[in-house]
Amino acid sequence: MSKIKINTVRCKGCGYCVNDCPRKALSFSGNINDKGYDTVQVDDSLCVACGTCYRVCPDSVFEILE
């Protein structure tokens, strides 16, 4: 089964992925990256690697792993 990988260094905490995830597998982590943004995290038990986060992210934060 595919998984997603999050590059938290690139994340600006915009929330597009959190709002658009159909499985509600993404949430804010509470971890602040070096740029001062609250980054996102994935709940692997809910994620089906549908690619919605990959498509809506303006900063290329997500990678879908096969």
PDBQT receptor file of N, H, CA, C and O in Angstrom, charges set to zero:
ATOM      1  N   MET A   1       0.844  -1.183   0.000  1.00  0.00    +0.000 N 
ATOM      2  CA  MET A   1       0.000   0.000   0.000  1.00  0.00    +0.000 C 
ATOM      3  C   MET A   1       0.888   1.244   0.000  1.00  0.00    +0.000 C 
ATOM      4  O   MET A   1       1.922   1.277   0.667  1.00  0.00    +0.000 OA
ATOM      5  N   SER A   2       0.481   2.252  -0.743  1.00  0.00    +0.000 N 
ATOM      6  H   SER A   2      -0.359   2.225  -1.284  1.00  0.00    +0.000 HD
ATOM      7  CA  SER A   2       1.232   3.496  -0.832  1.00  0.00    +0.000 C 
ATOM      8  C   SER A   2       1.150   4.290   0.464  1.00  0.00    +0.000 C 
ATOM      9  O   SER A   2       0.202   4.156   1.239  1.00  0.00    +0.000 OA
ATOM     10  N   LYS A   3       2.151   5.108   0.677  1.00  0.00    +0.000 N 
ATOM     11  H   LYS A   3       2.920   5.217   0.048  1.00  0.00    +0.000 HD
ATOM     12  CA  LYS A   3       2.222   6.003   1.835  1.00  0.00    +0.000 C 
ATOM     13  C   LYS A   3       2.594   7.385   1.332  1.00  0.00    +0.000 C 
ATOM     14  O   LYS A   3       3.063   7.541   0.204  1.00  0.00    +0.000 OA
ATOM     15  N   ILE A   4       2.383   8.388   2.174  1.00  0.00    +0.000 N 
ATOM     16  H   ILE A   4       2.002   8.262   3.090  1.00  0.00    +0.000 HD
ATOM     17  CA  ILE A   4       2.850   9.716   1.818  1.00  0.00    +0.000 C 
ATOM     18  C   ILE A   4       3.986  10.121   2.748  1.00  0.00    +0.000 C 
ATOM     19  O   ILE A   4       4.037   9.726   3.912  1.00  0.00    +0.000 OA
ATOM     20  N   LYS A   5       4.879  10.909   2.206  1.00  0.00    +0.000 N 
ATOM     21  H   LYS A   5       4.838  11.230   1.260  1.00  0.00    +0.000 HD
ATOM     22  CA  LYS A   5       6.003  11.447   2.965  1.00  0.00    +0.000 C 
ATOM     23  C   LYS A   5       5.846  12.959   2.973  1.00  0.00    +0.000 C 
ATOM     24  O   LYS A   5       5.540  13.559   1.942  1.00  0.00    +0.000 OA
ATOM     25  N   ILE A   6       6.055  13.576   4.129  1.00  0.00    +0.000 N 
ATOM     26  H   ILE A   6       6.303  13.088   4.965  1.00  0.00    +0.000 HD
ATOM     27  CA  ILE A   6       5.893  15.014   4.282  1.00  0.00    +0.000 C 
ATOM     28  C   ILE A   6       7.258  15.659   4.500  1.00  0.00    +0.000 C 
ATOM     29  O   ILE A   6       8.020  15.256   5.379  1.00  0.00    +0.000 OA
ATOM     30  N   ASN A   7       7.548  16.664   3.686  1.00  0.00    +0.000 N 
ATOM     31  H   ASN A   7       6.929  16.992   2.972  1.00  0.00    +0.000 HD
ATOM     32  CA  ASN A   7       8.766  17.450   3.847  1.00  0.00    +0.000 C 
ATOM     33  C   ASN A   7       8.403  18.660   4.699  1.00  0.00    +0.000 C 
ATOM     34  O   ASN A   7       7.968  19.683   4.170  1.00  0.00    +0.000 OA
ATOM     35  N   THR A   8       8.576  18.551   6.009  1.00  0.00    +0.000 N 
ATOM     36  H   THR A   8       8.929  17.720   6.439  1.00  0.00    +0.000 HD
ATOM     37  CA  THR A   8       8.142  19.601   6.937  1.00  0.00    +0.000 C 
ATOM     38  C   THR A   8       8.937  20.891   6.784  1.00  0.00    +0.000 C 
ATOM     39  O   THR A   8       8.471  21.954   7.196  1.00  0.00    +0.000 OA
ATOM     40  N   VAL A   9      10.124  20.815   6.200  1.00  0.00    +0.000 N 
ATOM     41  H   VAL A   9      10.502  19.952   5.866  1.00  0.00    +0.000 HD
ATOM     42  CA  VAL A   9      10.938  22.009   5.985  1.00  0.00    +0.000 C 
ATOM     43  C   VAL A   9      10.247  22.945   4.997  1.00  0.00    +0.000 C 
ATOM     44  O   VAL A   9      10.343  24.165   5.127  1.00  0.00    +0.000 OA
ATOM     45  N   ARG A  10       9.560  22.385   4.021  1.00  0.00    +0.000 N 
ATOM     46  H   ARG A  10       9.482  21.394   3.916  1.00  0.00    +0.000 HD
ATOM     47  CA  ARG A  10       8.888  23.183   2.985  1.00  0.00    +0.000 C 
ATOM     48  C   ARG A  10       7.494  23.641   3.404  1.00  0.00    +0.000 C 
ATOM     49  O   ARG A  10       6.947  24.566   2.802  1.00  0.00    +0.000 OA
ATOM     50  N   CYS A  11       6.913  23.019   4.416  1.00  0.00    +0.000 N 
ATOM     51  H   CYS A  11       7.357  22.268   4.905  1.00  0.00    +0.000 HD
ATOM     52  CA  CYS A  11       5.532  23.299   4.826  1.00  0.00    +0.000 C 
ATOM     53  C   CYS A  11       5.393  24.712   5.389  1.00  0.00    +0.000 C 
ATOM     54  O   CYS A  11       6.177  25.137   6.239  1.00  0.00    +0.000 OA
ATOM     55  N   LYS A  12       4.367  25.441   4.893  1.00  0.00    +0.000 N 
ATOM     56  H   LYS A  12       3.731  25.095   4.204  1.00  0.00    +0.000 HD
ATOM     57  CA  LYS A  12       4.073  26.783   5.383  1.00  0.00    +0.000 C 
ATOM     58  C   LYS A  12       2.799  26.815   6.233  1.00  0.00    +0.000 C 
ATOM     59  O   LYS A  12       2.329  27.887   6.614  1.00  0.00    +0.000 OA
ATOM     60  N   GLY A  13       2.253  25.651   6.524  1.00  0.00    +0.000 N 
ATOM     61  H   GLY A  13       2.635  24.780   6.214  1.00  0.00    +0.000 HD
ATOM     62  CA  GLY A  13       1.091  25.582   7.403  1.00  0.00    +0.000 C 
ATOM     63  C   GLY A  13      -0.164  26.231   6.848  1.00  0.00    +0.000 C 
ATOM     64  O   GLY A  13      -0.990  26.727   7.614  1.00  0.00    +0.000 OA
ATOM     65  N   CYS A  14      -0.323  26.238   5.533  1.00  0.00    +0.000 N 
ATOM     66  H   CYS A  14       0.349  25.835   4.910  1.00  0.00    +0.000 HD
ATOM     67  CA  CYS A  14      -1.485  26.899   4.923  1.00  0.00    +0.000 C 
ATOM     68  C   CYS A  14      -2.786  26.176   5.236  1.00  0.00    +0.000 C 
ATOM     69  O   CYS A  14      -3.842  26.805   5.310  1.00  0.00    +0.000 OA
ATOM     70  N   GLY A  15      -2.721  24.852   5.424  1.00  0.00    +0.000 N 
ATOM     71  H   GLY A  15      -1.863  24.341   5.364  1.00  0.00    +0.000 HD
ATOM     72  CA  GLY A  15      -3.905  24.082   5.782  1.00  0.00    +0.000 C 
ATOM     73  C   GLY A  15      -4.746  23.579   4.625  1.00  0.00    +0.000 C 
ATOM     74  O   GLY A  15      -5.773  22.939   4.852  1.00  0.00    +0.000 OA
ATOM     75  N   TYR A  16      -4.340  23.851   3.381  1.00  0.00    +0.000 N 
ATOM     76  H   TYR A  16      -3.506  24.372   3.197  1.00  0.00    +0.000 HD
ATOM     77  CA  TYR A  16      -5.114  23.357   2.237  1.00  0.00    +0.000 C 
ATOM     78  C   TYR A  16      -5.261  21.842   2.295  1.00  0.00    +0.000 C 
ATOM     79  O   TYR A  16      -6.345  21.307   2.063  1.00  0.00    +0.000 OA
ATOM     80  N   CYS A  17      -4.176  21.160   2.603  1.00  0.00    +0.000 N 
ATOM     81  H   CYS A  17      -3.295  21.594   2.792  1.00  0.00    +0.000 HD
ATOM     82  CA  CYS A  17      -4.211  19.698   2.650  1.00  0.00    +0.000 C 
ATOM     83  C   CYS A  17      -5.099  19.194   3.782  1.00  0.00    +0.000 C 
ATOM     84  O   CYS A  17      -5.844  18.230   3.610  1.00  0.00    +0.000 OA
ATOM     85  N   VAL A  18      -5.018  19.842   4.928  1.00  0.00    +0.000 N 
ATOM     86  H   VAL A  18      -4.412  20.625   5.068  1.00  0.00    +0.000 HD
ATOM     87  CA  VAL A  18      -5.829  19.448   6.087  1.00  0.00    +0.000 C 
ATOM     88  C   VAL A  18      -7.313  19.616   5.759  1.00  0.00    +0.000 C 
ATOM     89  O   VAL A  18      -8.126  18.746   6.070  1.00  0.00    +0.000 OA
ATOM     90  N   ASN A  19      -7.656  20.729   5.135  1.00  0.00    +0.000 N 
ATOM     91  H   ASN A  19      -6.996  21.436   4.882  1.00  0.00    +0.000 HD
ATOM     92  CA  ASN A  19      -9.059  21.005   4.800  1.00  0.00    +0.000 C 
ATOM     93  C   ASN A  19      -9.598  20.095   3.709  1.00  0.00    +0.000 C 
ATOM     94  O   ASN A  19     -10.778  19.744   3.728  1.00  0.00    +0.000 OA
ATOM     95  N   ASP A  20      -8.748  19.703   2.752  1.00  0.00    +0.000 N 
ATOM     96  H   ASP A  20      -7.790  19.989   2.737  1.00  0.00    +0.000 HD
ATOM     97  CA  ASP A  20      -9.222  18.944   1.594  1.00  0.00    +0.000 C 
ATOM     98  C   ASP A  20      -9.092  17.428   1.715  1.00  0.00    +0.000 C 
ATOM     99  O   ASP A  20      -9.637  16.702   0.884  1.00  0.00    +0.000 OA
ATOM    100  N   CYS A  21      -8.393  16.939   2.718  1.00  0.00    +0.000 N 
ATOM    101  H   CYS A  21      -7.950  17.529   3.394  1.00  0.00    +0.000 HD
ATOM    102  CA  CYS A  21      -8.197  15.490   2.851  1.00  0.00    +0.000 C 
ATOM    103  C   CYS A  21      -9.545  14.793   3.055  1.00  0.00    +0.000 C 
ATOM    104  O   CYS A  21     -10.226  15.045   4.049  1.00  0.00    +0.000 OA
ATOM    105  N   PRO A  22      -9.933  13.918   2.120  1.00  0.00    +0.000 N 
ATOM    106  CA  PRO A  22     -11.240  13.261   2.237  1.00  0.00    +0.000 C 
ATOM    107  C   PRO A  22     -11.333  12.272   3.394  1.00  0.00    +0.000 C 
ATOM    108  O   PRO A  22     -12.435  11.958   3.845  1.00  0.00    +0.000 OA
ATOM    109  N   ARG A  23     -10.206  11.781   3.878  1.00  0.00    +0.000 N 
ATOM    110  H   ARG A  23      -9.311  12.036   3.511  1.00  0.00    +0.000 HD
ATOM    111  CA  ARG A  23     -10.196  10.808   4.979  1.00  0.00    +0.000 C 
ATOM    112  C   ARG A  23      -9.854  11.444   6.321  1.00  0.00    +0.000 C 
ATOM    113  O   ARG A  23      -9.799  10.756   7.341  1.00  0.00    +0.000 OA
ATOM    114  N   LYS A  24      -9.621  12.767   6.323  1.00  0.00    +0.000 N 
ATOM    115  H   LYS A  24      -9.665  13.326   5.495  1.00  0.00    +0.000 HD
ATOM    116  CA  LYS A  24      -9.233  13.498   7.544  1.00  0.00    +0.000 C 
ATOM    117  C   LYS A  24      -7.987  12.884   8.182  1.00  0.00    +0.000 C 
ATOM    118  O   LYS A  24      -7.879  12.791   9.405  1.00  0.00    +0.000 OA
ATOM    119  N   ALA A  25      -7.038  12.463   7.319  1.00  0.00    +0.000 N 
ATOM    120  H   ALA A  25      -7.125  12.539   6.326  1.00  0.00    +0.000 HD
ATOM    121  CA  ALA A  25      -5.805  11.827   7.778  1.00  0.00    +0.000 C 
ATOM    122  C   ALA A  25      -4.719  12.834   8.110  1.00  0.00    +0.000 C 
ATOM    123  O   ALA A  25      -3.702  12.474   8.702  1.00  0.00    +0.000 OA
ATOM    124  N   LEU A  26      -4.921  14.092   7.735  1.00  0.00    +0.000 N 
ATOM    125  H   LEU A  26      -5.747  14.384   7.254  1.00  0.00    +0.000 HD
ATOM    126  CA  LEU A  26      -3.915  15.123   7.984  1.00  0.00    +0.000 C 
ATOM    127  C   LEU A  26      -4.395  16.088   9.055  1.00  0.00    +0.000 C 
ATOM    128  O   LEU A  26      -5.577  16.419   9.138  1.00  0.00    +0.000 OA
ATOM    129  N   SER A  27      -3.447  16.530   9.870  1.00  0.00    +0.000 N 
ATOM    130  H   SER A  27      -2.486  16.261   9.803  1.00  0.00    +0.000 HD
ATOM    131  CA  SER A  27      -3.750  17.502  10.920  1.00  0.00    +0.000 C 
ATOM    132  C   SER A  27      -2.493  18.314  11.199  1.00  0.00    +0.000 C 
ATOM    133  O   SER A  27      -1.394  17.941  10.790  1.00  0.00    +0.000 OA
ATOM    134  N   PHE A  28      -2.667  19.416  11.892  1.00  0.00    +0.000 N 
ATOM    135  H   PHE A  28      -3.560  19.719  12.224  1.00  0.00    +0.000 HD
ATOM    136  CA  PHE A  28      -1.503  20.196  12.294  1.00  0.00    +0.000 C 
ATOM    137  C   PHE A  28      -0.814  19.469  13.437  1.00  0.00    +0.000 C 
ATOM    138  O   PHE A  28      -1.463  18.932  14.335  1.00  0.00    +0.000 OA
ATOM    139  N   SER A  29       0.515  19.462  13.386  1.00  0.00    +0.000 N 
ATOM    140  H   SER A  29       1.042  19.898  12.657  1.00  0.00    +0.000 HD
ATOM    141  CA  SER A  29       1.292  18.663  14.339  1.00  0.00    +0.000 C 
ATOM    142  C   SER A  29       1.607  19.392  15.639  1.00  0.00    +0.000 C 
ATOM    143  O   SER A  29       1.867  18.759  16.662  1.00  0.00    +0.000 OA
ATOM    144  N   GLY A  30       1.584  20.720  15.600  1.00  0.00    +0.000 N 
ATOM    145  H   GLY A  30       1.372  21.234  14.769  1.00  0.00    +0.000 HD
ATOM    146  CA  GLY A  30       2.021  21.480  16.762  1.00  0.00    +0.000 C 
ATOM    147  C   GLY A  30       3.526  21.682  16.780  1.00  0.00    +0.000 C 
ATOM    148  O   GLY A  30       4.057  22.365  17.655  1.00  0.00    +0.000 OA
ATOM    149  N   ASN A  31       4.216  21.084  15.806  1.00  0.00    +0.000 N 
ATOM    150  H   ASN A  31       3.785  20.529  15.095  1.00  0.00    +0.000 HD
ATOM    151  CA  ASN A  31       5.665  21.254  15.668  1.00  0.00    +0.000 C 
ATOM    152  C   ASN A  31       5.934  22.428  14.739  1.00  0.00    +0.000 C 
ATOM    153  O   ASN A  31       5.370  22.506  13.648  1.00  0.00    +0.000 OA
ATOM    154  N   ILE A  32       6.780  23.322  15.164  1.00  0.00    +0.000 N 
ATOM    155  H   ILE A  32       7.238  23.259  16.050  1.00  0.00    +0.000 HD
ATOM    156  CA  ILE A  32       7.111  24.511  14.393  1.00  0.00    +0.000 C 
ATOM    157  C   ILE A  32       8.420  24.263  13.642  1.00  0.00    +0.000 C 
ATOM    158  O   ILE A  32       9.423  23.880  14.243  1.00  0.00    +0.000 OA
ATOM    159  N   ASN A  33       8.404  24.483  12.325  1.00  0.00    +0.000 N 
ATOM    160  H   ASN A  33       7.588  24.794  11.836  1.00  0.00    +0.000 HD
ATOM    161  CA  ASN A  33       9.639  24.283  11.555  1.00  0.00    +0.000 C 
ATOM    162  C   ASN A  33      10.552  25.501  11.677  1.00  0.00    +0.000 C 
ATOM    163  O   ASN A  33      10.211  26.470  12.355  1.00  0.00    +0.000 OA
ATOM    164  N   ASP A  34      11.691  25.450  11.032  1.00  0.00    +0.000 N 
ATOM    165  H   ASP A  34      11.967  24.662  10.481  1.00  0.00    +0.000 HD
ATOM    166  CA  ASP A  34      12.693  26.520  11.140  1.00  0.00    +0.000 C 
ATOM    167  C   ASP A  34      12.191  27.865  10.606  1.00  0.00    +0.000 C 
ATOM    168  O   ASP A  34      12.725  28.916  10.962  1.00  0.00    +0.000 OA
ATOM    169  N   LYS A  35      11.169  27.828   9.758  1.00  0.00    +0.000 N 
ATOM    170  H   LYS A  35      10.735  26.974   9.469  1.00  0.00    +0.000 HD
ATOM    171  CA  LYS A  35      10.611  29.060   9.202  1.00  0.00    +0.000 C 
ATOM    172  C   LYS A  35       9.494  29.634  10.078  1.00  0.00    +0.000 C 
ATOM    173  O   LYS A  35       8.956  30.702   9.785  1.00  0.00    +0.000 OA
ATOM    174  N   GLY A  36       9.151  28.920  11.150  1.00  0.00    +0.000 N 
ATOM    175  H   GLY A  36       9.588  28.053  11.388  1.00  0.00    +0.000 HD
ATOM    176  CA  GLY A  36       8.141  29.405  12.086  1.00  0.00    +0.000 C 
ATOM    177  C   GLY A  36       6.718  28.956  11.796  1.00  0.00    +0.000 C 
ATOM    178  O   GLY A  36       5.769  29.526  12.335  1.00  0.00    +0.000 OA
ATOM    179  N   TYR A  37       6.555  27.941  10.950  1.00  0.00    +0.000 N 
ATOM    180  H   TYR A  37       7.325  27.478  10.512  1.00  0.00    +0.000 HD
ATOM    181  CA  TYR A  37       5.225  27.461  10.588  1.00  0.00    +0.000 C 
ATOM    182  C   TYR A  37       4.880  26.167  11.326  1.00  0.00    +0.000 C 
ATOM    183  O   TYR A  37       5.731  25.301  11.528  1.00  0.00    +0.000 OA
ATOM    184  N   ASP A  38       3.613  26.058  11.721  1.00  0.00    +0.000 N 
ATOM    185  H   ASP A  38       2.921  26.762  11.557  1.00  0.00    +0.000 HD
ATOM    186  CA  ASP A  38       3.082  24.814  12.291  1.00  0.00    +0.000 C 
ATOM    187  C   ASP A  38       2.915  23.839  11.136  1.00  0.00    +0.000 C 
ATOM    188  O   ASP A  38       2.152  24.105  10.208  1.00  0.00    +0.000 OA
ATOM    189  N   THR A  39       3.610  22.726  11.180  1.00  0.00    +0.000 N 
ATOM    190  H   THR A  39       4.231  22.510  11.934  1.00  0.00    +0.000 HD
ATOM    191  CA  THR A  39       3.599  21.774  10.075  1.00  0.00    +0.000 C 
ATOM    192  C   THR A  39       2.487  20.736  10.239  1.00  0.00    +0.000 C 
ATOM    193  O   THR A  39       1.856  20.634  11.291  1.00  0.00    +0.000 OA
ATOM    194  N   VAL A  40       2.269  19.976   9.179  1.00  0.00    +0.000 N 
ATOM    195  H   VAL A  40       2.782  20.058   8.324  1.00  0.00    +0.000 HD
ATOM    196  CA  VAL A  40       1.221  18.957   9.202  1.00  0.00    +0.000 C 
ATOM    197  C   VAL A  40       1.816  17.585   9.475  1.00  0.00    +0.000 C 
ATOM    198  O   VAL A  40       3.016  17.360   9.312  1.00  0.00    +0.000 OA
ATOM    199  N   GLN A  41       0.954  16.685   9.890  1.00  0.00    +0.000 N 
ATOM    200  H   GLN A  41      -0.020  16.868  10.023  1.00  0.00    +0.000 HD
ATOM    201  CA  GLN A  41       1.332  15.292  10.126  1.00  0.00    +0.000 C 
ATOM    202  C   GLN A  41       0.262  14.407   9.523  1.00  0.00    +0.000 C 
ATOM    203  O   GLN A  41      -0.865  14.847   9.295  1.00  0.00    +0.000 OA
ATOM    204  N   VAL A  42       0.614  13.167   9.266  1.00  0.00    +0.000 N 
ATOM    205  H   VAL A  42       1.529  12.809   9.451  1.00  0.00    +0.000 HD
ATOM    206  CA  VAL A  42      -0.320  12.216   8.662  1.00  0.00    +0.000 C 
ATOM    207  C   VAL A  42      -0.595  11.078   9.635  1.00  0.00    +0.000 C 
ATOM    208  O   VAL A  42       0.310  10.587  10.310  1.00  0.00    +0.000 OA
ATOM    209  N   ASP A  43      -1.848  10.672   9.695  1.00  0.00    +0.000 N 
ATOM    210  H   ASP A  43      -2.583  11.071   9.147  1.00  0.00    +0.000 HD
ATOM    211  CA  ASP A  43      -2.244   9.482  10.450  1.00  0.00    +0.000 C 
ATOM    212  C   ASP A  43      -2.260   8.337   9.443  1.00  0.00    +0.000 C 
ATOM    213  O   ASP A  43      -3.202   8.202   8.661  1.00  0.00    +0.000 OA
ATOM    214  N   ASP A  44      -1.220   7.521   9.467  1.00  0.00    +0.000 N 
ATOM    215  H   ASP A  44      -0.456   7.631  10.101  1.00  0.00    +0.000 HD
ATOM    216  CA  ASP A  44      -1.087   6.440   8.488  1.00  0.00    +0.000 C 
ATOM    217  C   ASP A  44      -2.231   5.437   8.540  1.00  0.00    +0.000 C 
ATOM    218  O   ASP A  44      -2.492   4.752   7.552  1.00  0.00    +0.000 OA
ATOM    219  N   SER A  45      -2.909   5.340   9.663  1.00  0.00    +0.000 N 
ATOM    220  H   SER A  45      -2.697   5.896  10.466  1.00  0.00    +0.000 HD
ATOM    221  CA  SER A  45      -4.029   4.393   9.754  1.00  0.00    +0.000 C 
ATOM    222  C   SER A  45      -5.253   4.885   8.981  1.00  0.00    +0.000 C 
ATOM    223  O   SER A  45      -6.136   4.091   8.654  1.00  0.00    +0.000 OA
ATOM    224  N   LEU A  46      -5.315   6.183   8.685  1.00  0.00    +0.000 N 
ATOM    225  H   LEU A  46      -4.598   6.828   8.950  1.00  0.00    +0.000 HD
ATOM    226  CA  LEU A  46      -6.433   6.745   7.925  1.00  0.00    +0.000 C 
ATOM    227  C   LEU A  46      -6.086   7.033   6.468  1.00  0.00    +0.000 C 
ATOM    228  O   LEU A  46      -6.961   7.023   5.602  1.00  0.00    +0.000 OA
ATOM    229  N   CYS A  47      -4.822   7.287   6.202  1.00  0.00    +0.000 N 
ATOM    230  H   CYS A  47      -4.111   7.295   6.905  1.00  0.00    +0.000 HD
ATOM    231  CA  CYS A  47      -4.379   7.702   4.867  1.00  0.00    +0.000 C 
ATOM    232  C   CYS A  47      -4.442   6.542   3.878  1.00  0.00    +0.000 C 
ATOM    233  O   CYS A  47      -4.005   5.430   4.173  1.00  0.00    +0.000 OA
ATOM    234  N   VAL A  48      -5.000   6.826   2.690  1.00  0.00    +0.000 N 
ATOM    235  H   VAL A  48      -5.355   7.729   2.450  1.00  0.00    +0.000 HD
ATOM    236  CA  VAL A  48      -5.042   5.841   1.607  1.00  0.00    +0.000 C 
ATOM    237  C   VAL A  48      -4.207   6.303   0.410  1.00  0.00    +0.000 C 
ATOM    238  O   VAL A  48      -4.302   5.728  -0.674  1.00  0.00    +0.000 OA
ATOM    239  N   ALA A  49      -3.392   7.338   0.607  1.00  0.00    +0.000 N 
ATOM    240  H   ALA A  49      -3.314   7.806   1.488  1.00  0.00    +0.000 HD
ATOM    241  CA  ALA A  49      -2.512   7.887  -0.429  1.00  0.00    +0.000 C 
ATOM    242  C   ALA A  49      -3.281   8.216  -1.707  1.00  0.00    +0.000 C 
ATOM    243  O   ALA A  49      -2.867   7.855  -2.809  1.00  0.00    +0.000 OA
ATOM    244  N   CYS A  50      -4.398   8.901  -1.538  1.00  0.00    +0.000 N 
ATOM    245  H   CYS A  50      -4.734   9.194  -0.643  1.00  0.00    +0.000 HD
ATOM    246  CA  CYS A  50      -5.240   9.262  -2.688  1.00  0.00    +0.000 C 
ATOM    247  C   CYS A  50      -4.622  10.357  -3.546  1.00  0.00    +0.000 C 
ATOM    248  O   CYS A  50      -4.971  10.499  -4.718  1.00  0.00    +0.000 OA
ATOM    249  N   GLY A  51      -3.696  11.140  -2.962  1.00  0.00    +0.000 N 
ATOM    250  H   GLY A  51      -3.413  11.024  -2.010  1.00  0.00    +0.000 HD
ATOM    251  CA  GLY A  51      -3.015  12.180  -3.712  1.00  0.00    +0.000 C 
ATOM    252  C   GLY A  51      -3.644  13.555  -3.632  1.00  0.00    +0.000 C 
ATOM    253  O   GLY A  51      -3.141  14.490  -4.255  1.00  0.00    +0.000 OA
ATOM    254  N   THR A  52      -4.721  13.710  -2.889  1.00  0.00    +0.000 N 
ATOM    255  H   THR A  52      -5.130  12.951  -2.383  1.00  0.00    +0.000 HD
ATOM    256  CA  THR A  52      -5.358  15.022  -2.767  1.00  0.00    +0.000 C 
ATOM    257  C   THR A  52      -4.395  16.033  -2.181  1.00  0.00    +0.000 C 
ATOM    258  O   THR A  52      -4.298  17.151  -2.687  1.00  0.00    +0.000 OA
ATOM    259  N   CYS A  53      -3.691  15.674  -1.143  1.00  0.00    +0.000 N 
ATOM    260  H   CYS A  53      -3.770  14.765  -0.733  1.00  0.00    +0.000 HD
ATOM    261  CA  CYS A  53      -2.728  16.593  -0.514  1.00  0.00    +0.000 C 
ATOM    262  C   CYS A  53      -1.642  16.994  -1.503  1.00  0.00    +0.000 C 
ATOM    263  O   CYS A  53      -1.245  18.158  -1.558  1.00  0.00    +0.000 OA
ATOM    264  N   TYR A  54      -1.173  16.051  -2.266  1.00  0.00    +0.000 N 
ATOM    265  H   TYR A  54      -1.496  15.106  -2.222  1.00  0.00    +0.000 HD
ATOM    266  CA  TYR A  54      -0.142  16.293  -3.273  1.00  0.00    +0.000 C 
ATOM    267  C   TYR A  54      -0.618  17.319  -4.300  1.00  0.00    +0.000 C 
ATOM    268  O   TYR A  54       0.140  18.202  -4.702  1.00  0.00    +0.000 OA
ATOM    269  N   ARG A  55      -1.871  17.199  -4.720  1.00  0.00    +0.000 N 
ATOM    270  H   ARG A  55      -2.487  16.482  -4.393  1.00  0.00    +0.000 HD
ATOM    271  CA  ARG A  55      -2.428  18.086  -5.739  1.00  0.00    +0.000 C 
ATOM    272  C   ARG A  55      -2.726  19.492  -5.224  1.00  0.00    +0.000 C 
ATOM    273  O   ARG A  55      -2.548  20.458  -5.966  1.00  0.00    +0.000 OA
ATOM    274  N   VAL A  56      -3.171  19.636  -3.987  1.00  0.00    +0.000 N 
ATOM    275  H   VAL A  56      -3.316  18.851  -3.384  1.00  0.00    +0.000 HD
ATOM    276  CA  VAL A  56      -3.561  20.961  -3.491  1.00  0.00    +0.000 C 
ATOM    277  C   VAL A  56      -2.417  21.746  -2.859  1.00  0.00    +0.000 C 
ATOM    278  O   VAL A  56      -2.545  22.954  -2.665  1.00  0.00    +0.000 OA
ATOM    279  N   CYS A  57      -1.323  21.105  -2.541  1.00  0.00    +0.000 N 
ATOM    280  H   CYS A  57      -1.219  20.123  -2.699  1.00  0.00    +0.000 HD
ATOM    281  CA  CYS A  57      -0.220  21.773  -1.855  1.00  0.00    +0.000 C 
ATOM    282  C   CYS A  57       0.537  22.704  -2.801  1.00  0.00    +0.000 C 
ATOM    283  O   CYS A  57       1.070  22.251  -3.815  1.00  0.00    +0.000 OA
ATOM    284  N   PRO A  58       0.592  24.000  -2.482  1.00  0.00    +0.000 N 
ATOM    285  CA  PRO A  58       1.317  24.938  -3.344  1.00  0.00    +0.000 C 
ATOM    286  C   PRO A  58       2.835  24.895  -3.161  1.00  0.00    +0.000 C 
ATOM    287  O   PRO A  58       3.562  25.535  -3.920  1.00  0.00    +0.000 OA
ATOM    288  N   ASP A  59       3.319  24.156  -2.173  1.00  0.00    +0.000 N 
ATOM    289  H   ASP A  59       2.728  23.636  -1.556  1.00  0.00    +0.000 HD
ATOM    290  CA  ASP A  59       4.752  24.161  -1.854  1.00  0.00    +0.000 C 
ATOM    291  C   ASP A  59       5.433  22.810  -2.044  1.00  0.00    +0.000 C 
ATOM    292  O   ASP A  59       6.554  22.614  -1.576  1.00  0.00    +0.000 OA
ATOM    293  N   SER A  60       4.778  21.885  -2.718  1.00  0.00    +0.000 N 
ATOM    294  H   SER A  60       3.867  22.044  -3.099  1.00  0.00    +0.000 HD
ATOM    295  CA  SER A  60       5.358  20.557  -3.011  1.00  0.00    +0.000 C 
ATOM    296  C   SER A  60       5.892  19.870  -1.758  1.00  0.00    +0.000 C 
ATOM    297  O   SER A  60       7.018  19.373  -1.738  1.00  0.00    +0.000 OA
ATOM    298  N   VAL A  61       5.074  19.851  -0.728  1.00  0.00    +0.000 N 
ATOM    299  H   VAL A  61       4.160  20.255  -0.744  1.00  0.00    +0.000 HD
ATOM    300  CA  VAL A  61       5.449  19.259   0.556  1.00  0.00    +0.000 C 
ATOM    301  C   VAL A  61       5.329  17.730   0.536  1.00  0.00    +0.000 C 
ATOM    302  O   VAL A  61       6.056  17.042   1.252  1.00  0.00    +0.000 OA
ATOM    303  N   PHE A  62       4.422  17.207  -0.276  1.00  0.00    +0.000 N 
ATOM    304  H   PHE A  62       3.832  17.767  -0.857  1.00  0.00    +0.000 HD
ATOM    305  CA  PHE A  62       4.083  15.790  -0.217  1.00  0.00    +0.000 C 
ATOM    306  C   PHE A  62       4.739  14.974  -1.330  1.00  0.00    +0.000 C 
ATOM    307  O   PHE A  62       4.918  15.442  -2.454  1.00  0.00    +0.000 OA
ATOM    308  N   GLU A  63       5.091  13.741  -0.975  1.00  0.00    +0.000 N 
ATOM    309  H   GLU A  63       4.946  13.361  -0.061  1.00  0.00    +0.000 HD
ATOM    310  CA  GLU A  63       5.589  12.774  -1.926  1.00  0.00    +0.000 C 
ATOM    311  C   GLU A  63       4.826  11.479  -1.679  1.00  0.00    +0.000 C 
ATOM    312  O   GLU A  63       4.693  11.046  -0.534  1.00  0.00    +0.000 OA
ATOM    313  N   ILE A  64       4.328  10.863  -2.738  1.00  0.00    +0.000 N 
ATOM    314  H   ILE A  64       4.436  11.215  -3.668  1.00  0.00    +0.000 HD
ATOM    315  CA  ILE A  64       3.616   9.602  -2.601  1.00  0.00    +0.000 C 
ATOM    316  C   ILE A  64       4.596   8.476  -2.878  1.00  0.00    +0.000 C 
ATOM    317  O   ILE A  64       5.182   8.400  -3.958  1.00  0.00    +0.000 OA
ATOM    318  N   LEU A  65       4.769   7.608  -1.900  1.00  0.00    +0.000 N 
ATOM    319  H   LEU A  65       4.294   7.670  -1.023  1.00  0.00    +0.000 HD
ATOM    320  CA  LEU A  65       5.708   6.496  -2.003  1.00  0.00    +0.000 C 
ATOM    321  C   LEU A  65       4.955   5.220  -2.362  1.00  0.00    +0.000 C 
ATOM    322  O   LEU A  65       3.904   4.930  -1.790  1.00  0.00    +0.000 OA
ATOM    323  N   GLU A  66       5.475   4.488  -3.278  1.00  0.00    +0.000 N 
ATOM    324  H   GLU A  66       6.329   4.724  -3.744  1.00  0.00    +0.000 HD
ATOM    325  CA  GLU A  66       4.847   3.224  -3.698  1.00  0.00    +0.000 C 
ATOM    326  C   GLU A  66       5.316   2.083  -2.826  1.00  0.00    +0.000 C 
ATOM    327  O   GLU A  66       4.898   0.942  -3.024  1.00  0.00    +0.000 OA
TER     328      GLU A  66
